[in-house]
Each structure stands twice: as structure tokens, then as C-alpha cells.
Amino acid sequence: MKKPDASQGQSASELISQRIAELGDWRGDILGRMRKLVKETDPEVVEEWKWMGTPVWSHDGIICTGESYKDKIKLTFAKGASLDDPAGLFNSSLDGNTRRAIDILEGEEIDEPAFKALVRQAIALNSAGKSKPSKKAKP
């Protein structure tokens, strides 16, 4: 599969749409549905195209990436280890100190409200970590 080249002057959103269409199977359906859920959860989300062809959704920092593989769609949350996951959506990259991922295989369903809750938590964590004006210590 030929990967789109960002130098063609296309926006990240156009490149992500192109990737979804290129997949042309259940992976495109899943990636498109997960993209829709992220955008429903955060209408201000910024779509980016990084690392030679990876869809990225950001708000004050990376929320998650949407990688496509032969047998799965992998949604990697940049700060997933810091998120509360009561529904147990994270099923990959569980041994790292920072990231956590959700691997979705063909035929699997995702708990949409639980996914949206993870997205909201990721945004809140990113927003809380935004650099704030430093206060000078009093002598």
C-alpha cells in the first residue's frame, strides 16, 4: 500500500481521510469510527499526520495515534499509563511507564462511552500539564 506523502500539500485531515479510504476494509471502518468518536468527544481536536504516515489526534498535546496494521488497528494513548481505565480498554503496551494502547481486531467492538471517557481524561491531563506562567520565588 502506497502511503500518502504530506509534501503533496494535503492537510492532515485529508491525509487521514485518504488513509481510511485506502484501507478499504474493516480496518478503514474501525479507524473511521474511532476518528469520529474522538471528534465527537472534542470538537476542537487537532488532526496531525506524523512519523511518515500516522494519524494523530491532539489537544494541548497528543491524545492518541491511530495506526493500521495487517491484523489490527492500534490506538496508542501518549499518556495512557496515567489514565483511569475502569472498562479495561487498554490491552496492549501495558508494561510501559507512559503509553497504553487499544488493539482492535476484526470483528471486535469497542465500548464507545468508555473510549470517549479515556479521550476526555487524556485531554484533561494534557491541559493540566500546559506550561503556566512561572512565579518567581520571593527572596
C-alpha positions, 0 to 999 in steps of 0.5 A, spaced: 500 500 500 502 506 497 502 511 503 500 518 502 506 523 502 504 530 506 509 534 501 503 533 496 500 539 500 494 535 503 492 537 510 492 532 515 485 531 515 485 529 508 491 525 509 487 521 514 481 521 510 485 518 504 488 513 509 481 510 511 479 510 504 485 506 502 484 501 507 478 499 504 476 494 509 474 493 516 480 496 518 478 503 514 471 502 518 474 501 525 479 507 524 473 511 521 469 510 527 474 511 532 476 518 528 469 520 529 468 518 536 474 522 538 471 528 534 465 527 537 468 527 544 472 534 542 470 538 537 476 542 537 481 536 536 487 537 532 488 532 526 496 531 525 499 526 520 506 524 523 512 519 523 511 518 515 504 516 515 500 516 522 494 519 524 494 523 530 489 526 534 491 532 539 489 537 544 494 541 548 498 535 546 497 528 543 491 524 545 492 518 541 495 515 534 491 511 530 495 506 526 493 500 521 496 494 521 495 487 517 491 484 523 489 490 527 488 497 528 492 500 534 490 506 538 496 508 542 494 513 548 501 518 549 499 518 556 495 512 557 499 509 563 496 515 567 489 514 565 483 511 569 481 505 565 475 502 569 472 498 562 479 495 561 480 498 554 487 498 554 490 491 552 496 492 549 503 496 551 501 495 558 508 494 561 510 501 559 511 507 564 507 512 559 503 509 553 497 504 553 494 502 547 487 499 544 488 493 539 482 492 535 481 486 531 476 484 526 470 483 528 471 486 535 467 492 538 469 497 542 465 500 548 464 507 545 462 511 552 468 508 555 473 510 549 470 517 549 471 517 557 479 515 556 479 521 550 476 526 555 481 524 561 487 524 556 485 531 554 484 533 561 491 531 563 494 534 557 491 541 559 493 540 566 500 539 564 500 546 559 506 550 561 503 556 566 506 562 567 512 561 572 512 565 579 518 567 581 520 565 588 520 571 593 527 572 596 
